[in-house]
């Protein structure tokens, strides 16, 4: 889920009664490119699936063969009821395990990173994003149910999970509806959204000391925060979705040395990927004033703190992408991958662009393709 809460809750109400009748998805394979030997085996793509439809699926692209494999989780785990579940919200690799955060199924699915075979699951209500430090995983949770309510009073939290036992061993309370988190310098930074409390959004970043696992600071930033990314200069980049009326989406940056908000850049952001000093950005900014989306792209130089281009797609393919929804950049080839969620209820498309911004190939995905993670041939990054 991103900035379309009203749409998703409506879909949940309509589709909930059909959950038990959903089709079983079959694995499919399609060759889309030539083989590459780049030190990366491939990448996983987690498809969210529309809320209430129980259609989250997992795809895999193999650099060695150029094959794109759809719905590998279902094939690897034929006995798992309802397969991955309802709304895949994040995916990461840590050690030998692959972790998929399945938001409305209230679980983190834990798999073998090579085969996608299930190892176990971590039960966390309304879970959102996951990061790791030492032997522990840290997972944000909205804590309460899906509910649009300006008076929502349920604070969220970060769950501390033992990666050996897959048990939740502690919790640290945050602000309302915490979304993405980052770990840096012995601290966890958490973007509090207040997304269920429209129009009374949250506007702070929680700072948690890992050693004591307590919240030690709140940084006031902007309304309806979502994503966080730390750069190699110690600056924390934070996205705000705004209020969809008069306060636009913006990109903010915080000095982690002082935990002080420094400034913002006048660029709308729905999601981003940091490669070196280049922050690749797309935005699908909804306005209740115009009742329409504005789709934009760009690259920010995080060292210079300036926008260096307003579109990294150079061949006009951006005109074909209806709803950009996921993004990642290959650290070796600099290929750029962008997904299109289209109408949110039918299969999406994954586009691969070269570093020059020209399309190399595209392929059909599952519904609402959103979250990537690279599988490295040696130690994972």
Secondary structure as UniProt FT lines:
FT   HELIX           5..15
FT   HELIX           16..21
FT   STRAND          28..31
FT   STRAND          40..47
FT   TURN            51..52
FT   STRAND          57..62
FT   TURN            63..66
FT   STRAND          67..70
FT   HELIX           72..76
FT   TURN            77..79
FT   TURN            81..84
FT   STRAND          88..94
FT   TURN            95..96
FT   STRAND          97..102
FT   HELIX           103..105
FT   STRAND          107..112
FT   TURN            113..115
FT   STRAND          118..123
FT   TURN            125..126
FT   STRAND          127..133
FT   TURN            134..135
FT   STRAND          136..141
FT   TURN            150..151
FT   STRAND          157..162
FT   TURN            163..166
FT   STRAND          167..173
FT   STRAND          178..184
FT   TURN            185..186
FT   STRAND          187..192
FT   HELIX           195..197
FT   TURN            198..199
FT   STRAND          204..209
FT   TURN            210..213
FT   STRAND          214..220
FT   STRAND          225..230
FT   TURN            232..233
FT   STRAND          235..240
FT   STRAND          250..255
FT   TURN            256..259
FT   STRAND          260..265
FT   STRAND          271..275
FT   TURN            276..277
FT   STRAND          278..287
FT   TURN            288..291
FT   STRAND          292..301
FT   TURN            302..305
FT   STRAND          306..309
FT   HELIX           317..320
FT   STRAND          324..329
FT   TURN            331..333
FT   STRAND          336..340
FT   TURN            342..343
FT   STRAND          347..353
FT   TURN            355..356
FT   STRAND          359..367
FT   STRAND          369..376
//
